[in-house]
């Protein structure tokens, strides 16, 4: 690829230009691993610290899981009516 552009330089300067091909691949692999850890809420491993306790505020902001008991009677009836109407001549 084009490399890693240095945002502090005016021209297009590859920040990794002085590194060997193997060193570039090592940096890429390390960055991908760190992103995977972040995606799975394990940033404490990236930072080298203990895991933080789960806060109650974080749990409230999560979406609820959907199951059959969450649908209201009106919603379920509306879906059944559409199916019934489509089968009537």
C-alpha positions in Angstrom: 0.0 0.0 0.0 0.9 3.6 0.1 2.3 3.3 3.6 1.4 5.4 6.6 1.3 9.1 5.9 2.7 11.4 8.5 0.1 14.0 9.4 2.7 16.4 10.7 4.6 16.7 7.4 3.5 19.1 4.6 4.2 16.7 1.8 3.2 13.1 1.5 5.8 11.4 3.8 5.6 7.7 4.7 6.1 7.5 8.4 7.2 3.9 8.1 9.5 4.4 5.2 12.6 3.7 7.2 11.3 0.4 8.5 12.0 -3.0 7.0 9.2 -5.0 5.4 9.1 -7.4 8.3 8.9 -4.5 10.8 6.0 -3.0 8.9 4.1 -6.3 8.9 4.7 -6.6 12.7 3.3 -3.1 13.2 0.2 -4.0 11.1 -0.4 -7.2 12.9 -0.1 -5.5 16.3 -2.5 -2.7 15.3 -5.1 -5.3 14.0 -4.8 -7.2 17.2 -5.4 -4.0 19.3 -8.4 -3.2 17.2 -9.9 -6.6 17.8 -9.4 -6.2 21.5 -11.1 -2.8 21.4 -14.0 -4.2 19.4 -14.6 -6.8 22.1 -14.4 -4.3 25.0 -11.0 -5.5 26.2 -9.1 -2.1 26.0 -7.6 -2.9 29.4 -5.5 -5.5 27.7 -4.2 -3.0 25.2 -3.4 -0.5 27.9 -1.8 -3.2 30.1 -4.0 -2.6 33.1 -6.6 -4.5 35.1 -10.1 -4.7 33.8 -12.5 -2.0 35.0 -15.8 -3.0 36.7 -18.9 -2.9 34.6 -20.8 0.3 35.4 -24.6 0.4 35.7 -24.8 3.4 33.4 -23.2 1.3 30.6 -25.7 -1.4 31.0 -28.6 1.0 30.7 -27.4 2.3 27.4 -27.3 -1.1 25.7 -30.1 -2.2 23.5 -32.5 -4.8 25.0 -32.6 -8.2 23.4 -35.8 -8.9 21.5 -37.9 -11.9 22.4 -41.5 -12.8 21.9 -42.7 -11.3 25.1 -41.6 -7.7 24.2 -44.1 -7.3 21.3 -47.3 -5.6 22.2 -50.7 -7.1 21.4 -51.4 -4.4 18.8 -48.1 -5.1 17.0 -48.7 -8.8 16.9 -52.3 -8.4 15.7 -51.2 -6.0 13.0 -48.9 -8.6 11.6 -51.5 -11.3 11.7 -54.1 -9.0 10.0 -51.7 -8.4 7.1 -51.2 -12.1 6.6 -54.9 -12.8 6.9 -55.7 -10.0 4.4 -53.2 -11.3 1.9 -54.9 -14.7 1.9 -58.5 -13.4 1.5 -59.8 -13.3 -2.1 
